[in-house]
Amino acid sequence: MHAVGIVAAAGSGLRLGADRPKALVPLAGRPLVAWAVDTLLGSGVAEVVVAVPADELAAFAAVLPPEARPVVGGATRTASVRAALAAVTDPARPAPDAVLVHDAARPLTPPEVVTRVLAALADGAPAVVPVLPVVDTTVRVDGDGVVTGALPREALRRVQTPQGFAGAVLVDAYDRLPDGVELTDDAAVVRAAGVPVATVAGDERAAKVTVPHDLALAELQVPR
Ligand code: C5P
């Protein structure tokens, strides 16, 4: 199976409060994006396209391995993945059987998660996401923050990346998604096109780095 990767790395990282885009913030001395790219390349993904902020192309190119190509991302995650998808599906290149879309913000994703996603695709799933159970009681609130109801957590899952797709399925789903519709992950894009999304087990180590506490926790978990 010819699998290619997309890494969404064009976010600003405002909530992390860093002096640079979040994907360039170092973890154990290496930028978050380099960790995420290496996870894919080390797990059977042949090449990776990385969506980066428009004014940071050179900074990203300097820290990426040769198998990773930076392209200019967009103002939203959906726009960034759309831009990277256009680059991986260049008609002059062999069409990929599978596309894995990963967040730069999940630097410590273990290779086993990638392997599980690839295995589900090889078994014929058109789309697959790694998930974890919800362990907290989860509620809805109204505009004043007053609880209006609880959700049955047994049926809820937290969704991680990398998310895997049959190449043609992801391209078709992005083609159908109207401009201006912004979704927080790619499984939502294919679901909007009516494609069923399978799940495999995620991993707590694939947690997303969003706020400073997440980065401090990741520093403690770096395999040494
Ligand atoms: O903001 P959040 O942490 O949910 O972003 C998830 C991933 O999407 C991050 O790796 C971020 O760099 C990426 N992103 C992007 N383009 C944007 C916004 C976010 O590639 N415009």
Residues whose N, C-alpha, C, O or C-beta is under 5 A from the ligand:
A	BS01	C5P	A8 A9 A10 G11 A51 G73 G74 A75 T76 R77 S80 D103 A104 A105 V209
